[in-house]
Amino acid sequence: MRCIKEIEKIRSEGQTAVTLGKFDGFHRGHQKLLFKLNEAKKQGCRSVIFTFDTPPKAYINGEPPKALLSRREKCDLAEKMQADWLIVCPFTDEIRNMTAEQFVKEILADRLCAKHIVAGVDFRFGHQRSGDVEVLHKLSREYGYELSVIKKERDQGQVISSTLIRERLAAGDMERVNRLLGYPFHVTGEIIHGARLGRTIGMPTINLRPEDDKLLPPNGVYASTVELEGKLYAGVTNIGYKPTVSGAHICGVETYLLDASGDFYGKTAQVRFYRYQRPEQKFGSVEELTAQMHRYAEQARNAMGEILNS
């Protein structure tokens, strides 16, 4: 899978099927678009996911919000979803000032040779959001592509959207977040050195520092699993500033792996979140922390047994 981040490198010599959108999270609604994209791929087209490095609204309003998927995670998931190309297009002044028809002609037709376009019912594009699926339909004959418009996916009567997922994530409702996404919310990163307190109490942990653009659940303790070196481990994960360990000021993701041992520093791990257990808290002593960690480890072991067997 090829990940393209520069406009100059957007050039296809063969026909493509393109789906367009923000794709913050690749949630179940997005997956409907990708299913249709893969159908078009079977007709001999290269499949392309087209999104922007900065959401257009954020470009205009200031600093972009943190994302449900980091840049690395988005590339990884796009590959798992069988896309040939993921285009993360820079939202430059040139792109921002393109009319809807200019975007169709210069990007979709001239650069991508698009023969099939897949979009959601509310997709907007072009200068001042002047383009929509009606515009795409009107231009389809002139520029020689077929258009598929995909309806919204719903959960419990609500439209599945990145906004809804962000709301439930902020509430620590990991069960609903995972159902809306269609996969477990996760953090991927390199294992780094921590304070090593876990080793002194017989509960060694791994520490990940999330990418700067990654949105995290509320600080606290979670039942989790960790994919590491091709194996899946149950775990207890703490998000926060480790208040029991003085001097920690960087928000991190620390996980006690149940039934695992070894030197994992420098390796890549994916921590998956399943259930919020308690808020972050400061303990009066290391002994109190140790006793509490053992209790939550046992609870996490039981919880993950239920989750993984369901």
C-alpha positions in Angstrom: 0.0 0.0 0.0 1.3 3.4 -1.0 0.8 6.5 1.3 1.1 9.8 -0.6 1.5 13.1 1.2 2.5 15.5 -1.6 0.4 16.9 -4.4 3.2 16.5 -6.9 3.2 12.7 -6.3 -0.5 12.3 -7.0 -0.3 10.8 -10.5 -1.8 7.5 -11.7 -1.0 6.0 -15.0 -4.0 3.6 -14.8 -7.7 3.9 -13.9 -8.6 4.4 -10.3 -11.6 4.1 -8.0 -11.6 6.9 -5.5 -13.4 7.5 -2.2 -13.3 10.9 -0.7 -13.8 12.1 2.9 -12.2 13.1 6.2 -12.0 9.4 7.3 -11.3 10.3 11.0 -11.4 6.9 12.5 -12.3 4.6 9.6 -15.5 3.9 11.5 -18.4 1.7 10.3 -19.8 4.4 8.2 -16.5 4.8 6.4 -16.3 1.1 6.0 -19.4 1.1 3.9 -17.6 3.4 1.4 -14.5 1.2 1.5 -16.7 -1.9 0.8 -18.0 -0.2 -2.3 -14.5 0.9 -3.3 -13.3 -2.7 -3.1 -16.1 -3.7 -5.4 -14.9 -1.2 -8.0 -11.3 -2.5 -7.5 -12.5 -5.9 -8.8 -13.1 -4.2 -12.1 -9.4 -3.6 -12.6 -9.2 -0.1 -11.0 -6.5 0.9 -8.4 -8.4 1.7 -5.1 -7.6 5.1 -3.6 -8.7 6.7 -0.3 -8.4 10.5 -0.6 -8.4 12.7 2.5 -6.6 15.8 3.7 -3.7 16.1 6.2 -5.6 18.9 8.0 -9.4 19.0 8.0 -10.5 22.0 5.9 -12.4 23.6 8.8 -9.4 23.3 11.1 -7.2 24.9 8.4 -9.5 28.0 8.4 -10.2 28.1 12.2 -6.7 27.5 13.5 -5.1 24.5 15.2 -6.4 21.1 14.0 -8.1 18.8 16.5 -6.4 15.6 17.6 -7.5 12.6 15.6 -9.1 9.3 16.4 -6.3 7.7 14.3 -2.7 9.0 14.2 -1.1 9.3 10.8 0.7 6.0 11.3 -2.5 4.2 12.4 -4.5 5.6 9.5 -1.9 4.2 7.0 -1.9 0.8 8.8 -5.7 0.5 8.8 -5.9 1.6 5.1 -3.6 -1.2 4.2 -5.6 -3.7 6.2 -8.7 -2.5 4.4 -7.1 -3.4 1.1 -6.6 0.1 -0.3 -3.9 0.4 -2.9 -3.2 4.1 -2.2 -3.9 6.4 0.8 -3.6 10.0 -0.3 -3.3 12.4 2.6 -3.4 15.6 0.6 -1.9 18.9 2.0 -4.7 21.4 2.3 -2.7 24.2 0.6 -4.0 27.6 -0.6 -4.0 26.1 -4.1 -6.3 23.3 -3.0 -8.5 25.5 -0.8 -9.2 28.0 -3.6 -10.1 25.4 -6.2 -13.7 25.4 -7.4 -15.5 22.1 -7.3 -15.1 21.6 -11.0 -11.4 22.4 -10.9 -10.9 19.8 -8.2 -12.8 17.2 -10.2 -10.8 18.0 -13.4 -7.3 18.7 -12.0 -7.2 16.1 -9.2 -9.7 13.4 -9.9 -9.7 13.3 -13.7 -6.2 14.5 -14.7 -4.1 13.2 -11.9 -6.0 10.2 -10.7 -7.8 9.0 -13.9 -10.8 8.3 -11.7 -13.3 6.0 -13.3 -15.4 5.4 -10.2 -16.0 7.8 -7.3 -17.5 6.8 -4.0 -18.8 9.5 -1.6 -21.1 9.8 1.4 -24.4 11.6 1.0 -23.1 14.7 2.9 -19.7 15.0 1.2 -18.7 18.6 0.4 -15.7 19.9 -1.5 -14.3 22.8 -3.4 -13.9 26.5 -2.5 -16.4 27.5 0.2 -17.8 23.9 0.2 -19.5 24.6 -3.1 -19.4 21.0 -4.3 -21.5 18.1 -3.2 -22.7 14.8 -4.6 -25.2 16.6 -6.9 -22.2 18.5 -8.5 -20.3 15.2 -8.7 -23.3 13.6 -10.5 -23.6 16.5 -13.0 -19.9 16.4 -13.8 -19.7 12.6 -14.1 -20.5 12.4 -17.8 -18.1 15.1 -18.9 -15.2 13.6 -16.9 -16.1 10.0 -17.6 -16.6 8.4 -14.1 -19.3 6.5 -12.4 -20.6 7.8 -9.0 -21.7 5.8 -6.0 -23.4 7.7 -3.2 -23.5 5.8 0.2 -26.1 6.4 2.9 -25.2 6.9 6.5 -24.7 4.0 8.9 -26.7 4.1 12.2 -26.3 2.6 15.7 -29.1 2.7 18.2 -30.9 5.2 15.9 -28.0 7.6 15.8 -25.9 8.4 12.7 -22.4 7.0 13.2 -20.0 9.9 12.9 -16.6 10.9 14.2 -18.3 13.5 16.3 -20.4 10.9 18.1 -17.4 8.7 18.6 -15.4 11.6 20.1 -18.3 12.3 22.5 -18.4 8.7 23.7 -14.6 8.5 23.9 -14.5 11.6 26.1 -17.0 9.8 28.4 -14.8 6.8 28.6 -17.5 4.6 27.0 -15.1 2.2 25.3 -17.7 -0.4 24.7 -19.8 2.0 22.5 -16.7 3.5 20.9 -15.6 0.1 19.8 -19.0 -0.8 18.5 -19.2 2.5 16.5 -15.7 2.0 15.1 -16.1 -1.6 14.2 -12.8 -2.5 15.8 -11.1 -1.8 19.2 -9.9 1.8 19.8 -6.1 1.6 20.0 -2.8 3.4 20.4 0.2 2.3 18.4 3.7 3.2 19.2 7.3 2.3 20.1 7.9 1.0 23.6 10.0 3.5 25.5 11.7 3.6 29.0 9.6 4.7 31.9 10.3 5.2 35.6 10.7 1.4 36.0 8.6 1.4 39.2 6.7 -1.6 38.0 9.9 -3.8 38.1 10.4 -2.9 41.8 7.0 -4.2 42.7 7.0 -7.3 40.6 4.7 -5.8 37.9 6.8 -4.7 35.0 5.0 -2.5 32.5 5.5 -1.2 28.9 5.3 2.5 28.2 4.1 4.1 24.9 4.2 7.8 24.1 1.3 8.5 21.7 1.9 10.5 18.6 1.2 14.2 19.0 -1.9 14.1 16.8 -3.5 11.2 18.7 -6.8 11.7 20.6 -6.9 9.7 23.9 -9.6 8.5 26.2 -9.9 10.2 29.6 -7.0 9.7 32.1 -7.6 6.5 34.1 -7.3 2.7 34.1 -8.6 0.5 31.4 -9.0 -3.3 30.7 -6.9 -3.7 27.5 -5.1 -6.1 25.2 -1.6 -5.5 23.7 -0.5 -6.9 20.3 3.2 -7.4 20.5 5.5 -9.4 18.3 2.5 -11.2 16.7 1.0 -12.2 20.1 -2.0 -10.8 22.0 -1.7 -10.2 25.8 -4.4 -9.2 28.3 -3.4 -6.1 30.2 -4.2 -3.2 32.5 -3.5 0.2 31.0 -3.1 3.6 32.7 -3.5 6.8 30.7 -2.2 9.9 32.4 0.6 11.5 34.2 1.4 8.7 36.7 0.6 10.7 39.8 2.0 8.1 42.1 5.4 8.5 40.5 6.5 12.0 41.2 8.0 14.2 38.5 6.0 12.7 35.5 4.6 15.6 33.4 4.1 13.9 30.0 0.9 12.1 29.3 1.6 8.5 28.4 0.1 5.1 28.0 1.5 2.5 30.5 0.4 -1.1 30.4 1.0 -4.0 32.8 1.0 -7.1 30.7 -0.6 -10.1 32.3 1.4 -13.3 31.8 4.2 -11.8 29.8 7.9 -11.1 30.4 10.9 -10.0 28.4 12.8 -7.0 27.1 10.4 -5.2 24.7 12.1 -1.8 24.6 12.2 -0.3 21.1 9.6 -2.7 19.7 6.2 -1.6 18.3 3.1 -2.4 20.3 -0.6 -1.7 19.8 -2.7 -1.2 23.0 -6.4 -1.9 22.5 -8.9 -0.5 25.0 -12.1 -2.4 26.0 -13.4 -1.1 29.3 -12.9 1.9 31.6 -12.2 0.7 35.2 -11.4 3.7 37.3 -10.1 7.3 37.2 -6.5 8.1 37.7 -5.6 8.4 41.4 -2.8 9.0 43.8 -2.0 6.3 46.3 -0.6 6.9 49.8 2.2 4.3 49.4 3.8 1.9 46.9 2.3 -1.0 48.9 -1.2 0.5 48.5 -0.5 0.9 44.8 0.7 -2.7 44.5 -2.3 -4.2 46.2 -4.7 -2.1 44.1 -2.9 -3.1 40.9 -3.2 -6.8 41.7 -6.9 -6.3 42.3 -7.4 -4.6 38.9 -5.2 -7.1 37.2 -7.5 -9.9 38.3 -10.5 -7.9 37.3 -9.0 -7.2 33.9 -8.1 -10.8 33.4 -11.7 -11.8 34.1 -13.1 -8.9 31.9 -10.8 -9.8 29.0 -11.8 -13.5 29.3 -15.4 -12.4 28.8 -14.6 -10.0 25.9 -12.2 -12.3 24.0 -14.6 -15.2 24.3 -17.8 -13.2 23.3 
